[in-house]
């Protein structure tokens, strides 16, 4: 539990520092992400009671699929920003562009779901069914905690319409 909380704090730290006017550099962000990934890996190895072979394979699978997911997720953020810009009150939206962005957003969601299926299928080659279920549960809990922290951080900011 303590490690999970620390990982969440490490995720949010760069954003909090930037929001306070700190000069967070790209190198610092990379370092923080590496620390989070390392702590997550240690946590999951302990929780699932993985042997060295399983731990190495899981790390390789996570690295591979995180690398595939990252550009899609970054594009999703860009799409949300473009939709927000199009939906400004008092400014007419470009229907064609909004339609294109909505289509792309749905295609990206499908790509992300496909990557999740592929990752789960790859993990089936070296994790037991119980370990896979525990992994997915731990991952869902982690994602939910990160989302909660983001929402709390956003409470202090002016409300903006967000499209995700």
C-alpha positions in Angstrom: 0.0 0.0 0.0 2.8 2.4 0.9 4.6 1.8 -2.3 1.4 2.4 -4.3 0.9 5.7 -2.6 4.5 6.6 -3.2 4.2 5.7 -6.9 1.1 7.9 -7.2 2.9 10.8 -5.6 5.7 10.4 -8.0 3.3 10.5 -10.9 1.7 13.7 -9.6 4.9 15.4 -8.4 6.0 16.8 -11.8 2.5 18.3 -12.4 2.4 19.7 -8.9 5.8 21.3 -9.2 4.9 22.7 -12.6 1.6 24.1 -11.3 3.5 25.9 -8.5 5.9 27.5 -11.1 8.7 25.0 -10.6 10.9 24.5 -13.7 10.3 20.8 -14.2 12.6 19.6 -17.0 12.0 16.8 -19.5 14.9 14.9 -17.9 13.4 15.2 -14.5 10.1 13.9 -15.8 11.8 10.9 -17.4 13.6 10.2 -14.1 10.4 10.3 -12.2 8.7 8.0 -14.7 11.5 5.5 -14.4 11.3 5.6 -10.7 7.5 4.9 -10.8 8.0 2.1 -13.2 10.7 0.5 -11.0 8.5 0.8 -7.9 5.5 -0.6 -9.8 7.6 -3.5 -10.9 8.9 -4.2 -7.4 5.4 -4.0 -6.1 3.9 -6.3 -8.7 6.7 -8.9 -8.3 6.0 -9.0 -4.6 2.2 -9.1 -4.9 2.2 -11.8 -7.5 5.1 -13.7 -6.0 6.9 -13.9 -9.3 10.0 -15.9 -9.9 13.0 -14.2 -11.7 12.0 -15.6 -15.1 8.4 -14.4 -14.7 9.5 -11.0 -13.4 11.9 -10.5 -16.4 9.2 -11.5 -18.9 6.6 -9.3 -17.3 9.0 -6.3 -17.3 9.7 -6.9 -21.0 6.0 -7.2 -21.8 5.2 -4.0 -19.9 8.0 -2.1 -21.6 6.8 -3.3 -25.0 3.2 -2.5 -24.5 3.7 0.8 -22.7 5.9 1.9 -25.6 3.0 1.0 -28.0 0.4 2.7 -25.8 2.2 5.9 -25.1 1.9 7.6 -28.5 -1.8 6.6 -28.7 -2.4 8.0 -25.2 -0.5 11.2 -26.1 -2.7 11.6 -29.2 -5.8 11.1 -27.1 -4.7 14.0 -24.9 -4.2 16.1 -28.0 -7.6 15.2 -29.4 -9.2 16.2 -26.1 -7.4 19.5 -26.2 -8.6 20.1 -29.8 -12.2 19.2 -28.9 -12.0 21.5 -25.9 -10.8 24.3 -28.2 -13.6 23.6 -30.7 -16.2 23.6 -28.0 -15.5 27.0 -26.6 -18.7 28.9 -25.6 -19.6 31.6 -28.1 -17.3 30.3 -30.8 -18.9 28.2 -33.7 -17.3 24.7 -33.8 -16.1 23.2 -37.1 -18.5 20.2 -37.5 -16.2 18.4 -39.9 -13.2 18.7 -37.6 -15.2 17.7 -34.5 -16.5 14.7 -36.4 -13.0 13.7 -37.5 -11.7 14.1 -33.9 -14.5 12.0 -32.5 -13.8 9.2 -35.0 -10.1 9.3 -34.3 -10.7 9.2 -30.5 -12.9 6.1 -30.9 -10.3 4.4 -33.2 -7.7 5.1 -30.6 -9.8 3.7 -27.8 -10.2 0.5 -29.9 -6.5 0.4 -30.5 -5.8 0.7 -26.7 -8.3 -2.1 -26.0 -6.6 -4.3 -28.6 -3.2 -3.6 -27.0 -4.7 -4.6 -23.6 -5.9 -7.9 -25.1 -2.6 -8.6 -26.7 -0.7 -7.8 -23.5 -3.0 -10.1 -21.5 -2.5 -12.9 -24.1 1.3 -12.5 -24.0 1.2 -12.6 -20.2 -0.8 -15.9 -20.4 2.4 -17.5 -21.7 4.3 -17.1 -18.4 1.8 -16.1 -15.6 -0.8 -18.4 -14.1 -4.4 -17.4 -14.4 -4.5 -16.4 -10.7 -1.4 -14.2 -11.2 -3.0 -12.6 -14.3 -6.2 -11.7 -12.4 -4.1 -10.3 -9.5 -2.0 -8.3 -12.0 -5.1 -6.8 -13.7 -6.7 -6.0 -10.3 -3.5 -4.3 -9.1 -3.3 -2.3 -12.3 -6.9 -1.2 -12.1 -6.4 -0.1 -8.5 -3.3 1.8 -9.5 -5.1 3.5 -12.4 -8.1 4.4 -10.2 -5.8 6.0 -7.6 -3.9 8.0 -10.2 -7.3 9.2 -11.5 -8.4 10.2 -8.0 -5.2 12.2 -7.4 -5.6 13.9 -10.8 -9.1 14.9 -10.0 -8.1 16.2 -6.6 -5.3 18.2 -8.2 -7.8 19.6 -10.7 -10.2 20.8 -8.0 -8.0 23.8 -7.3 -8.0 24.8 -11.0 -10.7 26.7 -12.8 -13.3 24.4 -14.3 -12.9 23.6 -17.9 -15.0 21.3 -20.1 -13.0 18.2 -20.7 -13.6 15.6 -23.4 -11.9 12.3 -22.9 
